[in-house]
Amino acid sequence: MEVRQAISYSGQGFSLRGEKNRFVLPPAFRKTVKDSSQGTRTLCIGKHDRWNCLTGFGLSRKDELATQIDREESLAFQAGREFDRDLRSMQLYGFSEVPFDDSGRFVIPEHLLRLANIGADASAGIFFRANGSFFTLWNPAELANMGAGWEEAQAACADFVREAGEGLK
């Protein structure tokens, strides 16, 4: 019996939109995504259901989604709240599978860029932030608009944006 190791993302990174509209998956995430995608360079990207950002993860997370939905439904039932299982399934399973190359370069589908308000211009950048079983991909301006509790992520993102801007000079 094969024992599956839990996948956990940690760290952060930043990428400007490059040639051919590609972004670069930070090294801190690249190996984990590949390992969790059975050795393939496949990145799963979808819209976060509450925040104005995207989520990223490897293929192995698909195996956890049904359990997550069951848990959320049970918690809603216990709290006496409505739970739309079909809607939640659509939210979780509606991700796109995107290949990335050895350097981590990948293209995000345009509909996802629009949903996360990530710009189409060459100066568009994405801040990557680990979240345990997945990571988030943020337009820095959207992250800056988040309220209390986001200060550390906002400060780190601002540093990455400043450093990227200095590198363009």
N, C-alpha and C positions, 0 to 999 in steps of 0.2 A: 504494500500500500504506500503510495507516494504522499508525503506530508508536504503540503503547500505552505510556503513561508509567507507571512503577512507582508503586504506591500505598504510601505509608508514613505511619503514624500516629505522632505524637509528642505529648508533653504528658500532662496529667492533669486531672482535674476531679472534681466531686462534685455529687450531686443528692439531695435529700430526696424522698420520695414525696409527690406533690402531689394536687390535686383529681382526682377520677376515676381514682385509682390510677396517675397518670402520673408518669414521671420526665422529666428534661430532659437531652438529649444535649448535653454541653459544646460551646461554640463551637469549641474546638480540634479536635473530631472531626467536627462537623456538615458542614462544607464538603467534607472528604475523603470522608465516606460518600456524600454526594450526588454528587460528581464520579465516584466509583468505581461508582455505581449508574446510570450513563448519564443523569444529571440528574434522576433521580427521588429522592424522599425515602423510600428503602427501606433499612432497617437490618436486617442479618442477625444473629440472636442464637442462640447455642447453648451447650451445656455444655462446659466445658473437659474434656479427657479425663483429666488428671492432678490438676489443682488444683480446689478447691471454689469455683469461680467460673464466670462466663459469659464468652464471647468475643463480640465485636462486629466487624463489617466490612461493607463494601459488596458489591454483587452481583458485581463483577468478580473477586472472590477465588474464586468458583466455578470459574472457568477454570483456576485454579492447583491445585485439589485433586487431580485425577488425577495430575498430575506429582508432587505431594507424596507420594501413596500409592506410586507407582512407586519414588521415591527411598527411602522408608522400607523398602519390600520388598527392594530391592537391598541396602541396608545390613544388614538382618536376615540375608539370605542370606550375605553376606560374613562376618558375625560368627557364623554357624552357629546363629542363633536362629530359633525359630518365628515366623511372621508370618501373622496372620489378616486377609487382605485384605478379606473381607466385613465383619468387625467394624470395622476401621479406616474403611472406606467409610461404614458406618452412623454412626460417631462424627462424621466430618467433614461428611457431607451431611445430618445430622439437624437442622439449624438451622431457626429460624422466621424468616420475612420479616415485618417489622413496619414499618408506615408511621410517619413522624414529621412534625409540622407545621413551619411556618416558624420557630417559636420553639424547635424541637427536642424538643417534648413527644411522648412515646411510651409505650405500655403494653407491659410484658413479660408474656408468657403465664404464667399461674399455675404451670404445671408446672415452668417454668424457675426461677421464684422459689423454689419449694420445693427444687429440686435444688441451688441455690446458697445455700440457707439465708438467703434475704433475707426479712426480716420483713414481715408484713402490716399492721403498725400504721403510723400516720401519721408516726411518727418514723423509720421505716425509711429508710436512705440507701444510696446506691451510690457507691463510689469507682471512677472510671474511670482506667485506666493504660495508656498506649500500649505496644505490643509489636511495632512494625514493621509487618508486613502485617495485623495485627489489633490490637484492644485488649481489655483485660479489664475486667470489671464485678464488683466485690467487695462483699460484706457486710464492713464494716470489722472486725467481730469475727473473721471468718474470716481476713482478711489478717493481723490481729494474731497469729494462731496459727501463721503460717508461720515457718520456722526461719531459720537463718543465710543471709545473702545478700538478705534482704528488708527490711533496716533502712531504706533510703532510702524505699522505697514506704510502709512502715509509718509513718514519721515524717511524710511528706507527707499521708497519709490522716488521721492524728491531727490535724494542723493544720486540714484541711478540716472534719473533724467538729466540732472546737472552734469554728471560725468559724461553722459552720451553727447550732450550739447557741446561740452568742451572738446570732445574728440572730433567733432565736425568742423571745428575752427581751423 
